[in-house]
């Protein structure tokens, strides 16, 4: 039987690029305004929140700093810092999560939807989120949309034409490592967007910027 946990696990080269300093800390510092833009910081502080694809728990730590305490995460790639965070962090596949029905008030997926393997993987993830969210629970997503401008910038970065700063060179390294699944995700964006639009959620926030879209949805 196929081990689906391995599908979403990140390579050692991706890990090296993603967690390279000072760029990792610079990205982490941007998490609180992103959470605010999604409306998550307005949730009750006792809300049970799951970060699906939590990495090292960066978003959960930002929430803890904001006063939230009922925090958990799940990721396909265990991190060496997990035992020292004081957070409940689980190793697992977010398309098949080990939680009972109606367990969480809020689920986050930040910069990770493009790791799902296209529209079918996104649909499985959304179905699983619907299952483990409580009625009226919130699913909040940040990721890349697809547009000619974004595809051009990504192409230039991968050709190292536009990688003129350390931060851009680091992002180019991450793109190289993600390209095998980011490229089909971008190419299949119309299908991914259709899956998001047809999911059994009510969209309460949907904002697109040049590089990212922010989407907050509520379970019926």
Backbone torsions as a table, in degrees:
resi	resn	phi	psi	omega
1	UNK	NA	139.4	-179.6
2	UNK	-67.2	135.3	176.2
3	UNK	-88.6	100.6	-174.6
4	UNK	-70.1	-19.6	177.6
5	UNK	-58.9	-33.5	-177.4
6	UNK	-73.6	-18.8	-176.4
7	UNK	-63.2	-38.2	-174.5
8	UNK	-99.6	-0.5	-179.4
9	UNK	-68.8	145.9	-177.6
10	UNK	-95.9	149.2	-179.8
11	UNK	-73.5	163.0	177.0
12	UNK	-64.4	-34.2	177.7
13	UNK	-66.7	-38.2	175.9
14	UNK	-63.4	-44.8	179.2
15	UNK	-57.9	-44.5	-179.2
16	UNK	-61.1	-44.0	-179.0
17	UNK	-71.6	-44.8	-173.7
18	UNK	-65.4	-37.0	-175.5
19	UNK	-99.4	14.3	177.8
20	UNK	-68.7	133.1	177.5
21	UNK	-93.6	149.6	8.1
22	UNK	-89.1	6.0	-169.9
23	UNK	-70.4	-35.1	177.2
24	UNK	-61.5	-46.3	179.5
25	UNK	-65.7	-34.9	178.1
26	UNK	-65.0	-40.8	177.9
27	UNK	-68.5	-41.4	-179.2
28	UNK	-61.3	-35.4	-179.6
29	UNK	-65.3	-18.1	-179.6
30	UNK	-87.5	-3.8	-176.1
31	UNK	-66.4	-44.9	-178.8
32	UNK	-56.2	-46.1	177.5
33	UNK	-65.5	-29.8	176.5
34	UNK	-68.1	-42.4	177.1
35	UNK	-63.1	-37.6	176.9
36	UNK	-65.4	-41.9	-179.5
37	UNK	-62.9	-32.8	177.7
38	UNK	-77.6	-12.5	-178.7
39	UNK	87.9	6.8	-174.9
40	UNK	-72.0	-33.4	-177.7
41	UNK	-68.8	-10.7	176.1
42	UNK	-90.6	-2.7	179.4
43	UNK	-70.4	157.6	175.1
44	UNK	-59.6	141.1	-174.9
45	UNK	-67.4	-16.5	177.5
46	UNK	-94.7	7.9	178.3
47	UNK	-61.4	140.6	175.7
48	UNK	-86.1	115.6	-171.2
49	UNK	-117.5	132.8	175.8
50	UNK	-116.2	129.3	170.5
51	UNK	-98.4	108.3	179.4
52	UNK	-88.2	117.3	-167.8
53	UNK	77.4	62.0	-168.4
54	UNK	-84.4	-11.7	-177.2
55	UNK	59.0	-128.8	179.1
56	UNK	-87.1	3.9	179.6
57	UNK	90.5	23.7	-174.9
58	UNK	-62.3	-46.2	-179.8
59	UNK	-66.9	-37.1	177.8
60	UNK	-64.9	-37.7	177.2
61	UNK	-65.6	-39.2	176.4
62	UNK	-61.8	-39.4	177.5
63	UNK	-67.8	-38.9	178.0
64	UNK	-62.2	-40.8	177.5
65	UNK	-63.6	-26.2	179.5
66	UNK	-86.6	0.2	175.5
67	UNK	107.9	-3.2	178.7
68	UNK	-79.0	146.1	-175.7
69	UNK	-130.1	-20.1	-174.9
70	UNK	-97.0	74.4	-165.8
71	UNK	-121.9	136.5	176.6
72	UNK	-141.2	160.6	177.2
73	UNK	-142.8	159.3	175.4
74	UNK	-142.7	140.4	-179.7
75	UNK	-154.1	151.5	179.4
76	UNK	-76.8	-16.8	-177.6
77	UNK	-118.5	104.1	177.3
78	UNK	-60.8	144.4	-178.9
79	UNK	-112.2	148.1	-176.3
80	UNK	-65.0	-17.3	-177.9
81	UNK	-89.6	-4.1	-170.7
82	UNK	-57.0	-41.6	-175.7
83	UNK	-68.8	-16.5	-176.4
84	UNK	-103.1	1.6	-175.5
85	UNK	-82.8	-24.2	-172.5
86	UNK	76.5	9.4	179.4
87	UNK	-104.8	156.2	175.9
88	UNK	-86.9	96.5	-175.7
89	UNK	-114.3	130.2	-171.8
90	UNK	-116.8	144.5	173.5
91	UNK	-92.8	121.2	-179.7
92	UNK	178.6	174.4	-178.6
93	UNK	-93.6	122.7	-176.0
94	UNK	-72.2	-9.7	173.9
95	UNK	-86.2	-8.0	178.9
96	UNK	-147.1	76.2	-169.7
97	UNK	-87.1	145.5	-173.7
98	UNK	-88.3	46.8	-178.0
99	UNK	-123.8	147.6	177.4
100	UNK	-66.3	163.5	175.0
101	UNK	-57.6	147.4	172.8
102	UNK	53.3	48.7	-176.8
103	UNK	-92.9	-30.6	-167.3
104	UNK	-122.7	150.3	173.7
105	UNK	-86.3	-32.5	-175.8
106	UNK	-141.2	137.7	170.2
107	UNK	-124.1	133.3	175.8
108	UNK	-108.2	145.9	168.7
109	UNK	-141.9	100.5	-170.6
110	UNK	-110.3	115.9	177.3
111	UNK	59.5	36.3	-175.9
112	UNK	-139.0	-5.1	-178.4
113	UNK	-62.5	-31.4	-179.6
114	UNK	-72.1	-4.4	174.7
115	UNK	-86.4	-1.3	-168.7
116	UNK	-84.2	-5.6	179.0
117	UNK	87.0	33.4	176.4
118	UNK	88.4	-167.8	-172.0
119	UNK	-61.5	-38.3	-178.9
120	UNK	-66.0	-42.1	177.5
121	UNK	-66.2	-39.3	176.7
122	UNK	-61.4	-42.7	179.8
123	UNK	-62.2	-41.0	178.0
124	UNK	-64.0	-41.1	179.4
125	UNK	-63.6	-45.7	-179.8
126	UNK	-62.9	-39.7	178.1
127	UNK	-62.8	-39.9	179.3
128	UNK	-69.2	-39.0	176.1
129	UNK	-62.5	-42.0	178.4
130	UNK	-60.0	-39.0	-179.2
131	UNK	-65.3	-44.4	-171.9
132	UNK	-93.3	-6.3	173.9
133	UNK	-80.3	144.6	171.5
134	UNK	-71.3	157.8	172.0
135	UNK	-52.9	134.5	-175.4
136	UNK	71.1	11.6	175.9
137	UNK	-70.8	162.7	-171.3
138	UNK	-115.2	135.3	171.2
139	UNK	-116.4	124.4	-176.5
140	UNK	-122.5	129.1	-173.3
141	UNK	-128.2	136.7	167.5
142	UNK	-126.6	129.7	176.0
143	UNK	-164.7	-177.6	177.9
144	UNK	-79.3	135.4	162.5
145	UNK	-83.4	-171.2	173.4
146	UNK	-124.7	131.7	176.7
147	UNK	-152.1	159.0	176.7
148	UNK	-56.1	-36.5	-178.6
149	UNK	-66.2	-44.9	-179.8
150	UNK	-65.3	-43.8	179.8
151	UNK	-62.3	-36.8	177.6
152	UNK	-65.9	-46.1	179.5
153	UNK	-61.4	-43.4	179.4
154	UNK	-63.6	-40.0	178.8
155	UNK	-62.5	-44.4	179.9
156	UNK	-63.5	-41.4	179.1
157	UNK	-64.8	-40.7	-179.5
158	UNK	-69.7	-26.6	174.2
159	UNK	-83.7	-3.1	-179.2
160	UNK	65.3	18.5	178.7
161	UNK	-74.2	-36.9	-172.0
162	UNK	-103.6	-1.9	-174.9
163	UNK	-84.6	76.0	-171.3
164	UNK	-100.7	-8.3	177.0
165	UNK	-123.9	166.5	177.5
166	UNK	-60.4	-40.4	179.3
167	UNK	-63.6	-42.0	178.9
168	UNK	-69.3	-36.4	177.1
169	UNK	-65.8	-38.4	176.4
170	UNK	-64.0	-43.9	178.9
171	UNK	-63.7	-35.5	177.3
172	UNK	-63.2	-38.4	176.1
173	UNK	-62.0	-43.7	179.1
174	UNK	-63.6	-42.4	177.5
175	UNK	-58.0	-44.1	179.5
176	UNK	-57.6	-42.0	-178.3
177	UNK	-72.4	-29.6	-176.8
178	UNK	-92.5	-8.3	-165.9
179	UNK	-62.4	-30.6	-177.1
180	UNK	-61.8	-28.1	176.7
181	UNK	-113.4	-22.5	176.5
182	UNK	-69.5	-40.1	-179.5
183	UNK	-60.2	-52.7	178.2
184	UNK	-64.5	-30.2	175.6
185	UNK	-61.9	-47.1	179.8
186	UNK	-66.1	-41.2	178.7
187	UNK	-64.5	-33.5	-179.8
188	UNK	-95.9	18.2	-176.3
189	UNK	-54.6	-41.6	178.1
190	UNK	-56.4	-39.6	178.7
191	UNK	-70.5	-39.6	177.3
192	UNK	-61.8	-45.9	179.9
193	UNK	-62.0	-38.7	178.1
194	UNK	-63.7	-40.4	176.8
195	UNK	-61.2	-43.6	177.9
196	UNK	-63.0	-43.1	-177.9
197	UNK	-66.6	-32.3	-175.0
198	UNK	-95.9	-0.7	-179.7
199	UNK	-64.1	154.3	-177.2
200	UNK	-77.8	55.0	178.1
201	UNK	-133.8	157.5	169.5
202	UNK	-99.9	124.3	179.3
203	UNK	-78.0	124.2	-179.2
204	UNK	-108.6	-20.3	174.5
205	UNK	-143.8	135.8	178.4
206	UNK	-153.5	100.2	-174.2
207	UNK	-130.4	128.9	179.3
208	UNK	-113.6	130.0	172.2
209	UNK	-107.8	-174.7	-174.3
210	UNK	-60.2	-46.9	-175.4
211	UNK	-100.8	-24.0	-171.4
212	UNK	-133.7	153.5	166.8
213	UNK	-118.2	148.9	179.6
214	UNK	-119.0	121.6	-177.8
215	UNK	-133.8	123.7	177.1
216	UNK	-118.2	127.4	-175.5
217	UNK	-127.8	153.6	-178.8
218	UNK	-121.9	133.9	177.7
219	UNK	-74.3	141.2	177.8
220	UNK	-68.7	NA	NA
